[in-house]
Amino acid sequence: MAANNPSVWASVKLFLKNPQFDSTMQYFLSQISQFGVQVQAQLTTLSSASGLATILNGSSLLLSTALESSLNDLGSPAGNSSINTKSAAIVVARLSWTTAANWTLTISNLTLGSIVLFRLQNVSGAGRTFTVTANTPASVAYSPINVFTSAAAAVNLTGGAAIANNGSITAIGITFTQGGTPALIMIGYAV
C-alpha cells in the first residue's frame, strides 16, 4: 500500500470481532480517503502557475506587478490627489495637506491582497475632512475603507474623516473581499 496515496485507504479491510464497529470503521476510512483525494487535488491546483497567480493577484495570469510596490510621496498637493497603483502588491502613500480645503485621495488599480500603508497629514491651518476612495483594476469601488485606531472606533474613510490641524492618520492594512465587495481594513493611529 502506497502511504502517500490516500485513495488506497478505502481498500483497507478490517476484520474485527465486532461487525458493527468494523462497518463504521470502513465508512470512516472511505471518508478519509475521499478527503485525502480532495486535499491532493487542491494542493496540485495551488502549486500550479495559475494557482500561484490566483493567490498573488486574484487572476489566473501572473502579472509582473504582483510582486512590485507603488511608493508615492505626494508632498503637499494643491488639490485632490490620485494614485495609480498599477496593480502593485504593496502600496505606500504619504502626503501633507496645506491647502485650506477638504480633499480626496483616489487610489486606482488596487488589487485584492495588496498591503497598503499611508500617512495623511493636515497642516492647513484648520481642521479638514479627508476622504479616501479606491477601486480595483476592474473599476469596482472599495467599500469600506476602514481605519481602526486606538483613539476611536473604525472610521470609514470613504465617507470622510475629520483631522485637526497638525493632526494625521497613519495606518497599514490589507485589501480583501468582504461579502463579495472589495474592502480595505487598516489599523493605525490618529493624532
Beta strands, then each sheet from edge to edge (+ up, - down):
strand 1: 69-73
strand 2: 81-84
strand 3: 90-97
strand 4: 103-108
strand 5: 115-122
strand 6: 128-134
strand 7: 145-149
strand 8: 155-156
strand 9: 161-163
strand 10: 167-178
strand 11: 181-190
sheet 1: 1+ 3+ 5+ 10- 11+ 7+ 8-
sheet 2: 2+ 4+ 6+ 9-
end
